[in-house]
Amino acid sequence: MAVDPDVVARIDATLLPQLDRHHLRLLVHCLDSFRAMVPSKDGGLPDAASRRRWCEQQPLVVEDPTFLRSLLLQLEGAGQQLSDLAKQLNKQPLELTLDDLITAAVARCHHQLQPGSNDDA
């Protein structure tokens, strides 16, 4: 599920706020990257060592140690979000689909817009 024009169009069609659509595109990209890192037979995310090895094989990343550290932190955060969603859906993280991510983003946005939501604080 690469972030190709069809994926971008589906995300944009959600009419989520711009920041939420951007976040959704980033999660899709991270999920795609996790799938490229190691072939997982169980659908689990690659471990930290596998993530680092994969990042170090990316020419633009390995040349900038500060960016490498930042990227690894971002992948950790995205991995946690994907794991949390997968757990809610009783799936493994790498089994998540674009529809799963869109549905969760739309639900989260609608929840935040509800009057009396505790997320306003």
Protein Blocks (a to p, Z undefined) as FASTA:
>chain_A
ZZbfklmmmmmmnopafklmmmmmmmmmmmmmmmmmpccfklpacdfklmmmmmmmpmkl
mmmmklmmmmmmmmmmmmmmmmmmmmmnopafklpcfklmmmmmmmmmmmmmpghiaklZ
Z
